[in-house]
Amino acid sequence: MTGKTKTEERPLRGKFPGGKVIYAKYKGKEYKAWLKRNGGIRFKNNIYDTPTGAAKVIIERGAVNGWNFWKYKDKSGNLVSFCGLYCADCPAYTQSIANLAADLHKELNRNKLEKVAPLLAKVPQFSAFKHYQKFDELLANMMKMKCVKPCRAGGGSPDCKIRKCVKDKALDGCWQCADFLKCKTLKLLEKYGDVDKTYLKNLRKIKKIGPAAFVKSKRA
């Protein structure tokens, strides 16, 4: 069994050149699949084009977001950023939002919503469609939310002040700095999206148990 999309349209194509084992836990049971170099996902001897396609085989009933369903294990620790954020939890690195936005954009185009929206906007209960152009622009921006490499491998902004600070101090990460709890540079993360202060929670945990144990805890 294979999906209907062409190989070149598989969203995970080229993300892991050497292939990757991915995992999922559902109702207390762990499932394992193989992410192939061409972006196909092998599960139970079948090939699926998207994570959601493979996840639906397990869920069977109800909706499922395959981008959040499947996980992969970070044996090297490279996904622990200098600031304490964990790349595998980040929608930019997993590209979950970008790919879901791309799927929706493709479906909207297939149904010619750009032409239909002005007509729907005339119907009282669908008046919000008058903002369709802005929504389409938002989707286009969401599709750009992609980070190909973790920051330890050269990904992220080349001008990252946090990375520069850590390297200037010859540290492995901010958790080794005595001032991380009151660091103004780290607080920039709150300005750019970390509204839950996840970086602080992670840094406290990494400082207490170490990066290796932290990565292990993320696999659980």
N, C-alpha and C positions, 0 to 999 in steps of 0.2 A: 504494500500500500504506500502510495506517495501522495504528496500534496499536489495541487493544481498549478502552483506558481512555477515559473522557470527558475533554473538554478541561479542565474545571475540576479534574480529578484529576492533571493533568500536574505533576510536582514542581518543574519549572523555570518554571512560569507566573508572570510578573511579576518574575522575578529581574533580567532585563535589559530594561527598558521599551522600549529602542530597538532590541532585537535584538542579536545578537552572532555573529561568526564564531568557530567553535571548530575546533581542529586535533588531529590524532592522528598518531603515527608508529608504523608497524608494518612490521617486516622491511625497514627502510631506505627505506620509501616514506611520504610525508606525505599525509594525507587531510584534506579540509576540508569542514565542514558548516555550516549556518546555523541558529542558535538563534533561533526566531521569538518575537515578543512574547507569543504565547499559550502558550509553553512547548513547542511542537512542534519537532522537530529535522528539518530538511530535509537529506537526503543522497541524492544520485543521483536526484533528482526524486521521492523518496518521503518521507513524513512519519512520524516515529517519536515515540512518546510519552515515551520515556526514553532517557538516554544509553546504557544497556546494550543497548536494542533496536537502536540505530543501530550500536553497536560490533560486535554479533554478525554483521552483514552483512560486516564486514571480516575478523573472526576465523574465521568459518564453523564451525570445529570447536573444541570445548573451552569451558570457562567463561571469562567475562570480566566484570570489574567496570567498567561504563561510566563510573562517577563518577571513576575514576582514569585511564581510558583517554583521555578527551578533555581537552584543555587550551585555554586562551584566552590571548591575548597582551595584556600590560599596556603599552599605548603611552604612557600618562600617567605611569606610575611611582607611581600612587596606591596600588598594592598592596604597596609597600615600607613597612612600619610604622616608626614612630619607633624602635622597639626593634631593628629589623633583621629581624624575622620577615617572611616573604613570604606574604601572604594566600592566594595561589593554591595554596600548599602545605598550607594549614591545613584540616583536615576540617570545622571549624566554618564556615568561609567557603564552601567548596565544598559543604557540607552532605552530603557523601558518606555519613558514618556515619548521620546523621539519616534520610536517605532510604532507605538499606538497612535500617535498623531499622524504618522505617515499612512497607516492603515485607514484611519478615518478620512483623511484628505483624499485618498484614492477612491474610497466608497462615495464620498460626496461628489467628486468629479464624475464618477461613473453614472451617477443619477442627475448630473447637470444642475446641481444646486445653485451654482452661480447665476444661472438664468432663471431658475425657479424661485429663488429667494425673494425677488421684488414682487412676484405675484402672491406668494404666501404672506408677505408683509401686509397686504391689503385685508387679510382675514384677521379680525380682532384678536382671536386667541393665539395667532402666530405673528403678531406685530413686531416681536423682537427680531424677526428675520430682516428688518431694515438695517440691522447692524451686522449682517452677514459678512460684508467685506472686511470689517475689523476682525471678526472671528477668524476668517480665512488667513489674515495676516498673523494672528496669534498662533494658529496652527503651524504656519510656515516657520515661526520662531521656535516653537516647540520641537520641530523636526531638526533644528540645529543643536539641540541639547545633547551633544555627543562628546565624550572624552575617550579617546582611543587608548591612551596609556595612563597608568597610575603615575602620580607625581614623582615617585622614586625612580621611575623609568623614563623620566623626561616629559611626562604629560602635564596637563594643567597650564596655567599662565607662566610664561618665562620670566615675568616680572613679579612673581609671588614674593612678598616681603617676608612671609613666614619661613619659606624654604631658605631664603638668603640668610635670615637670622640664625636658623638652625645650623647651616653649613659654616657660617662665620664663627659660631661658638663651638664647632666641631662636635656636635651632639648627634645622636641617632634620631631624636625627636623631642618635641616640646616637653614631654613628660620628664625629661632629665634636667629641665630648667627649674630652678627654685622659684622663679617668678611667674610661672605660667597661669596661676590663678588670677593674677591682676594685670596680665599682659595686654596692653592696648593694641598691639599688632594682631594678637589672636582674636580680639573682639571684632576685628574687621569681618570675621566669618559670620557674625550675627547680622551685619549690615548687608551681606551678600547671600543670605538665604538660610543660615542655620538658626532658625527661629526657636528651636527647642534646646539650643546650646548643647547639642550632642557632642561636640568636640570636647567640652569640659567633662562630661560624664565619661567619655572614652579615656581621656587623659588621666583622670583620677584612677580608673580601673587599670590602665596600663602601668601606671606608676606603682600600683599596689601589687599586681601579679606578674607584670612583665609582658612584653609584646607577644612572645610565643604562646603563653597561656591565654592571652586575649584573643589571638587568632583561633585557638582551639575552642574557646567559648563561643565564637561566632559560628562554628561548624555544628554546634549542638542543636 
